[in-house]
Amino acid sequence: MKPVLVLITHVENRAVTQGFVPAAVKLGYEIILVTDHGLAHRQYFSYAAASPDQILEADVFNPLAIIDMLQTRGIEPQLVFSNSDHLQTSTALVAQYFACPGKDWRLCYQAKNKAAMRARLAELMLPNVWSHCWQAQQDLPETIPFPVVAKPREGVASMDVTLCESHAALLAYGAETARGDACILLEAYLQGPLFTLETLGDGERLQAIGGFDVTLSELPHFVETQAQWNGPICTRFREQALAQVEAFGINFGVCHSEFILTAQGPVLVEINYRSIGDGREFLLDELLPFNWFETILSLHAGAALPALETHTPAALVRYFPALASGHIERSPEAFVQQSPHGAARFLPLKRAGEHLSLSHSNKDYLGVLTLIGENLQGLEASADALGQQLEWELN
């Protein structure tokens, strides 16, 4: 009999459908995909080359609902996994119930809940920043170190993240963004460049795989516009970043952490206890001399982390976010070509005929250009030249 993998997911996404499911098929698992968007997943997998053995529906945000559904059907998994930001705590609890390898659910909660993350950093006396959890119907604290970044406490990426310069700006943000009694996290603005750390761990040993130097859009928003794989900043400060992540307690499976390099050194901005997204997981799978998705699943099956080779070519990703809402009249076509400094490929993320409502997040991306070559300077020059040829028309 095949070992059983329960793969817990929310909305349909490429990392699951084109990454982890094909990897699980190759590894020989019976795949039980549990989702609250069954129809969308059944439609996608009706024509996919690699598919789950079953697609079952449950409230994936409720671990008891998942456990009840699996118990009722007599499903005893050997591996429980999710790549969703929102579902790491649920997944960890389900894995614990079925005695499967997994993450500490408390750490999953503290990584996802940014206020809890700040509290844990303070408890551990790790580099931190002033923060305050605020509900829009409450009074603001008397002393706020403006400018501050306002963000949803359980938010993802740059959704609803804004730099506020005054009490008036904060009140306007709360009136526009807050939903019900949702908590808004206020954080003192950290001056400095953003970089990431990508890690893999088996519960005993944690290895840094690499990272990205990230370029952001103009303030007051924080949309990522470019990422350099193993750029000079993330390479230089990798060990300091790794030490902070380890001290926090992260040690199992895959983790994508983000840091701001301040004058005092790296400070954690976010811990995303899952694989990096926005298509960069597929770039890592292409660059690294091991299969990204299969390695992650093997760790969740209880395998020891091998000494992984992480030497790769240079790579650069450039995103093209929309600057305004509108109906897309014209969009560039996908292409793959050889640039003077390496291989280049462009993937349109929005097509002619679609309507885009500006969200100041990665949902605004019109397309993504990926380049792989020998050096970052050459790739940057190629990205500049190719980017000038890409045109969209929005009305």
Secondary structure, 3 states (H helix, E strand, C coil): CCCEEEEEECCCCHHHHHHHHHHHHHHCCEEEEEECCHHHHHHHHCCCCCCCCEEEECCCCCHHHHHHHHHHCCCCCCEEECCCCCCHHHHHHHHHHCCCCCCCHHHHHHHHCHHHHHHHHHHCCCCCCCEEEEECCCCCCCCCCCCEEEEECCCCCCCCCEEECCHHHHHHHHHHHCCCCCEEEEEECCCCCEEEEEEEEECCCEEEEECEEEEECCCCCCCEEEEEECCHHHHHCHHHHHHHHHHHCCCEEEEEEEEEEECCEEEEEEEECCCCCCCHHHHHHHHCCCCHHHHHHHHHCCCCCCCCCCCCCEEEEEEEECCCCEEEEECCCCEEEEECCEEEEEEECCCCCCEECCCCCHHHEEEEEEEEECCHHHHHHHHHHHHCCCCCEEC
